[in-house]
Amino acid sequence: MEASKTDILEFIPKMEASRENLVDELIYESRVQTGRSVKEKEPARLHQITAELANVQMAIAALREEADRRR
């Protein structure tokens, strides 16, 4: 079953909330790692959060495009 335009528009705020949470997590993790020594830093964690953030942002853009297409 295909989602309606209304379904898509209702889902976008949930994705935006997820994006905001990832941004907060990225800021927090960056601050935590700033205080760590070089040996204790976990760049892979920052890369993972950044990749998740990029995926969410692309999904939001795709949802908006799909909603516009259905107008």
MDTraj code that builds the backbone (N, CA, C; nanometers):
import mdtraj as md
import numpy as np

residues = "MET GLU ALA SER LYS THR ASP ILE LEU GLU PHE ILE PRO LYS MET GLU ALA SER ARG GLU ASN LEU VAL ASP GLU LEU ILE TYR GLU SER ARG VAL GLN THR GLY ARG SER VAL LYS GLU LYS GLU PRO ALA ARG LEU HIS GLN ILE THR ALA GLU LEU ALA ASN VAL GLN MET ALA ILE ALA ALA LEU ARG GLU GLU ALA ASP ARG ARG ARG".split()
xyz = np.array([
    [0.0839, -0.1175, 0.0000],
    [0.0000, 0.0000, 0.0000],
    [0.0888, 0.1244, 0.0000],
    [0.0542, 0.2180, -0.0831],
    [0.1314, 0.3412, -0.0953],
    [0.0832, 0.4436, 0.0064],
    [0.1767, 0.5156, 0.0649],
    [0.1433, 0.6172, 0.1652],
    [0.0800, 0.7378, 0.0967],
    [-0.0150, 0.7963, 0.1645],
    [-0.0787, 0.9163, 0.1114],
    [0.0093, 1.0375, 0.1392],
    [-0.0226, 1.1477, 0.0742],
    [0.0513, 1.2718, 0.0963],
    [0.0427, 1.3116, 0.2429],
    [-0.0741, 1.2946, 0.3029],
    [-0.0931, 1.3282, 0.4445],
    [-0.0036, 1.2423, 0.5323],
    [0.0049, 1.1136, 0.5015],
    [0.0925, 1.0239, 0.5781],
    [0.2376, 1.0710, 0.5714],
    [0.2787, 1.1091, 0.4521],
    [0.4163, 1.1559, 0.4333],
    [0.4400, 1.2831, 0.5135],
    [0.3477, 1.3777, 0.5036],
    [0.3636, 1.5046, 0.5752],
    [0.3617, 1.4856, 0.7263],
    [0.2880, 1.3871, 0.7742],
    [0.2844, 1.3599, 0.9181],
    [0.4129, 1.2921, 0.9655],
    [0.4812, 1.2214, 0.8765],
    [0.6035, 1.1505, 0.9137],
    [0.7260, 1.2421, 0.9159],
    [0.7240, 1.3486, 0.8373],
    [0.8387, 1.4393, 0.8292],
    [0.8777, 1.4961, 0.9658],
    [0.7846, 1.5440, 1.0494],
    [0.8259, 1.5953, 1.1813],
    [0.8951, 1.4901, 1.2686],
    [0.8564, 1.3639, 1.2538],
    [0.9234, 1.2574, 1.3292],
    [1.0682, 1.2435, 1.2835],
    [1.0896, 1.2526, 1.1544],
    [1.2256, 1.2451, 1.1011],
    [1.3070, 1.3677, 1.1434],
    [1.2423, 1.4843, 1.1461],
    [1.3122, 1.6054, 1.1897],
    [1.3505, 1.5958, 1.3369],
    [1.2659, 1.5352, 1.4180],
    [1.2990, 1.5145, 1.5597],
    [1.4177, 1.4200, 1.5722],
    [1.4202, 1.3189, 1.4892],
    [1.5333, 1.2260, 1.4883],
    [1.6610, 1.2992, 1.4496],
    [1.6496, 1.3870, 1.3514],
    [1.7657, 1.4665, 1.3089],
    [1.8157, 1.5539, 1.4236],
    [1.7243, 1.6192, 1.4939],
    [1.7627, 1.7043, 1.6067],
    [1.8318, 1.6236, 1.7164],
    [1.7824, 1.5037, 1.7424],
    [1.8461, 1.4171, 1.8420],
    [1.9880, 1.3795, 1.7996],
    [2.0055, 1.3496, 1.6722],
    [2.1388, 1.3149, 1.6227],
    [2.2341, 1.4341, 1.6300],
    [2.1828, 1.5533, 1.6010],
    [2.2662, 1.6735, 1.6123],
    [2.3092, 1.6927, 1.7572],
    [2.2147, 1.6780, 1.8495],
    [2.2478, 1.6897, 1.9921],
    [2.3514, 1.5852, 2.0332],
    [2.3336, 1.4629, 1.9848],
    [2.4276, 1.3555, 2.0169],
    [2.5664, 1.3845, 1.9593],
    [2.5701, 1.4389, 1.8389],
    [2.6974, 1.4729, 1.7758],
    [2.7688, 1.5836, 1.8534],
    [2.6943, 1.6846, 1.8951],
    [2.7524, 1.7932, 1.9747],
    [2.8057, 1.7390, 2.1062],
    [2.7258, 1.6582, 2.1733],
    [2.7681, 1.6009, 2.3013],
    [2.8949, 1.5172, 2.2846],
    [2.8921, 1.4283, 2.1863],
    [3.0068, 1.3393, 2.1649],
    [3.1316, 1.4193, 2.1279],
    [3.1157, 1.5244, 2.0500],
    [3.2295, 1.6095, 2.0143],
    [3.2899, 1.6744, 2.1375],
    [3.2031, 1.7227, 2.2255],
    [3.2516, 1.7860, 2.3484],
    [3.3214, 1.6852, 2.4388],
    [3.2650, 1.5666, 2.4496],
    [3.3258, 1.4626, 2.5325],
    [3.4637, 1.4268, 2.4781],
    [3.4717, 1.4093, 2.3479],
    [3.5987, 1.3673, 2.2888],
    [3.7032, 1.4787, 2.2888],
    [3.6600, 1.6030, 2.2956],
    [3.7545, 1.7138, 2.3012],
    [3.8390, 1.7053, 2.4275],
    [3.7792, 1.6605, 2.5362],
    [3.8507, 1.6502, 2.6624],
    [3.9332, 1.5235, 2.6780],
    [3.9282, 1.4355, 2.5811],
    [4.0007, 1.3080, 2.5901],
    [4.1403, 1.3185, 2.5292],
    [4.2249, 1.2289, 2.5734],
    [4.3576, 1.2211, 2.5117],
    [4.3432, 1.1566, 2.3739],
    [4.4468, 1.1671, 2.2960],
    [4.4440, 1.1127, 2.1595],
    [4.4124, 0.9635, 2.1606],
    [4.4671, 0.8916, 2.2567],
    [4.4447, 0.7468, 2.2650],
    [4.2997, 0.7118, 2.2975],
    [4.2308, 0.7996, 2.3700],
    [4.0938, 0.7712, 2.4139],
    [3.9880, 0.8154, 2.3132],
    [4.0259, 0.8950, 2.2166],
    [3.9271, 0.9468, 2.1212],
    [3.8730, 0.8350, 2.0331],
    [3.7483, 0.8501, 1.9959],
    [3.6809, 0.7509, 1.9122],
    [3.6262, 0.8181, 1.7861],
    [3.7113, 0.8429, 1.6875],
    [3.6628, 0.9086, 1.5664],
    [3.5564, 0.8266, 1.4936],
    [3.5608, 0.6961, 1.5079],
    [3.4606, 0.6114, 1.4418],
    [3.3206, 0.6441, 1.4925],
    [3.3090, 0.6766, 1.6201],
    [3.1778, 0.7113, 1.6777],
    [3.1252, 0.8403, 1.6148],
    [3.2122, 0.9393, 1.5998],
    [3.1708, 1.0646, 1.5359],
    [3.1321, 1.0411, 1.3904],
    [3.2071, 0.9571, 1.3218],
    [3.1754, 0.9255, 1.1819],
    [3.0411, 0.8534, 1.1714],
    [3.0138, 0.7640, 1.2653],
    [2.8872, 0.6902, 1.2649],
    [2.7693, 0.7856, 1.2840],
    [2.7798, 0.8746, 1.3812],
    [2.6714, 0.9701, 1.4067],
    [2.6524, 1.0605, 1.2854],
    [2.7632, 1.1066, 1.2270],
    [2.7557, 1.1933, 1.1096],
    [2.6896, 1.1213, 0.9924],
    [2.7216, 0.9951, 0.9729],
    [2.6605, 0.9168, 0.8649],
    [2.5108, 0.8986, 0.8884],
    [2.4722, 0.8708, 1.0121],
    [2.3303, 0.8572, 1.0452],
    [2.2574, 0.9888, 1.0202],
    [2.3206, 1.0985, 1.0583],
    [2.2621, 1.2305, 1.0374],
    [2.2429, 1.2584, 0.8882],
    [2.3417, 1.2242, 0.8082],
    [2.3309, 1.2429, 0.6633],
    [2.2175, 1.1587, 0.6052],
    [2.2035, 1.0355, 0.6510],
    [2.0955, 0.9485, 0.6025],
    [1.9587, 1.0044, 0.6377],
    [1.9449, 1.0546, 0.7594],
    [1.8167, 1.1122, 0.8016],
    [1.7863, 1.2366, 0.7189],
    [1.8874, 1.3205, 0.6968],
    [1.8668, 1.4416, 0.6177],
    [1.8245, 1.4076, 0.4748],
    [1.8882, 1.3063, 0.4153],
    [1.8501, 1.2649, 0.2798],
    [1.7082, 1.2087, 0.2780],
    [1.6701, 1.1361, 0.3816],
    [1.5347, 1.0812, 0.3896],
    [1.4323, 1.1932, 0.4005],
    [1.4623, 1.2951, 0.4796],
    [1.3713, 1.4096, 0.4928],
    [1.3549, 1.4780, 0.3575],
    [1.4650, 1.5001, 0.2878],
    [1.4584, 1.5641, 0.1562],
    [1.3764, 1.4800, 0.0588],
    [1.3952, 1.3495, 0.0615],
    [1.3197, 1.2606, -0.0272],
    [1.1707, 1.2634, 0.0064],
    [1.1380, 1.2662, 0.1347],
    [0.9973, 1.2728, 0.1754],
    [0.9336, 1.4036, 0.1305],
    [1.0060, 1.5126, 0.1443],
    [0.9525, 1.6425, 0.0997],
    [0.9307, 1.6437, -0.0510],
    [1.0264, 1.5880, -0.1254],
    [1.0112, 1.5803, -0.2708],
    [0.8907, 1.4953, -0.3082],
    [0.8731, 1.3849, -0.2387],
    [0.7591, 1.2971, -0.2664],
    [0.6279, 1.3672, -0.2333],
    [0.6245, 1.4410, -0.1233],
    [0.5030, 1.5155, -0.0870],
    [0.4732, 1.6217, -0.1920],
    [0.5767, 1.6918, -0.2398],
    [0.5576, 1.7929, -0.3444],
    [0.5087, 1.7287, -0.4737],
    [0.5608, 1.6121, -0.5043],
    [0.5209, 1.5418, -0.6267],
    [0.3730, 1.5043, -0.6231],
    [0.3223, 1.4774, -0.5056],
    [0.1826, 1.4332, -0.4921],
    [0.0837, 1.5486, -0.4839],
    [0.1301, 1.6701, -0.4924],
    [0.0387, 1.7856, -0.4849],
    [-0.0467, 1.7957, -0.6058],
])
top = md.Topology()
chain = top.add_chain()
for i, resn in enumerate(residues, 1):
    res = top.add_residue(resn, chain, resSeq=i)
    for name in ("N", "CA", "C"):
        top.add_atom(name, md.element.get_by_symbol(name[0]), res)
traj = md.Trajectory(xyz[None], top)
